[in-house]
Amino acid sequence: MISKGFLSDYFEGVAVKRLSVVETTPSVSNQHEFNASKSLRRLFGDDDRKGIPTRFVWLGGEQEGVTAESSITWYDARRRHPTRTEYRLYYPANEVTALMEAGDSFFLALRRDGTAMAIITPAGTTVQSQLQWLFGLEGEPELEFAAREITRDVDAELDFTVRYILDELGIEPEEPEADRLDDLIERFGMRFPTTREFSELARTSLTEVSVHDDADAVLLAWQEREEAMFRRLERRIVSERLQSGFLAEGGADIDGFLAFSLSVQNRRKARAGQSLENHLEALFTGHGIRYARGAVTESRNRPDFLFPGSAQYHDPSFPSDRLTMLGAKSTLKDRWRQVLAEAMRIKQKHLLTLEPAISGNQTDQMRSANLQLVLPRRLHESYRDNQRDWLMTVSDFIGLVKERQ
């Protein structure tokens, strides 16, 4: 089996704390320093470490993110004292630290290349839950730093769930099957095929995976393969475009570069959702399930999947309790509410996502809105114990739909 890599290949340790008023209010303190804890000292060591290159990242809700390149310094403020030590962590003010508020969570991750990442998230958010799960941090952050080393014996393999969160942080892990992927995408040359074509190739390339295997594992395997193929092809196409440069009369073509960059991001987002729907369609077809994809309901809404179909939904004599709808979103953020009005005849809505560690606040709101979350079984591990009993697997959902048909 090919190793997918490990989190310890990228990080050597992490610390987290809850920010206090003193640490976030300029009128109270202008020192830009954190007091050390014993666990933070074990992580940094006893020697002063000045000017560690650090990427500061503030992550909030959907599409909310601010980054700044800066540095941090670890030092003993009483280095010359014969018996006392007083370790501190200093950071200069920047666009990200200006956004910090009391109660926010401050994650500090030391990377293997000698740099660091400082990630600030509002309390109770999904991104906070994801980072806590990623780094194996238990409980809610306290006012004192809690830190841990990331070693191979307490490590996370870079599976779909881990890669998803790293991508949110702007870290793209190396692809272990690069040669195999290059062989698969060679037929496309320097063009992006249709999403349907790409999804089909992803499925047929996994000859050891059958649609009749465990549905949860099958869906993730298909999705992982297509994602890896797409990123490999994207890297090739983008690299060539960058090498050709962005020049216009009179100098650099700034508008052209910005438009190209935006197109790359938009293509990533659009393809992720479309590929998920394609693979779900293949699963439903393989299991002999009747469905309609993108059928029109009230107010021109189009739920991703309607079971058993559009004709039954629009037939008033067809029992409502035999109807099912499924929204499919690779990531949710705050968009889960969109599915609530997509099929008014169906009281309980189902929503499938590939997003790990959604916050308890969000899942509580989903329950209150009678929305059932569906995730591949492997992603359930990223959720807290009090959430898991409520989550539905892909296999569970397929069983439910079959029973109603």
ABEGO torsion letter per residue (X at the ends): XBBAEBAAAABABBBBBBBBAAAABAAABAAGBBBBBAAAAAAAEABBBBGBBBBBBBBBBBGBBBBBBBBBBBBBAAAABAABBBBBBBBBBBAAAAABBBGBBBBBBBBAAGBBBBBBBBBGBAAAAAAAAAAGBBEBBBABBBBBBBBAABBBBBBAAAAAAAAAAGBBBBBAAAAAAAAAAAAAEABBBBAAAAAAAAAAABAABBAABBAAAAAAAAAAAAAAAAAAAAAAAAAAAAAAEBBBBGEBBAAAAAAAAAAAAAAAAAAAAAAAAAAAAAAAAAAGBBBBBGBBBBGGBBBABBOAEAAAAABAABBAAABBBBBBBABAEAAAAAAAAABAABABBBBBBABBGBBAAAAAAAAAAGBBBBBBAAAAAABBAAAAAABBBAAAAAAAAAAAX
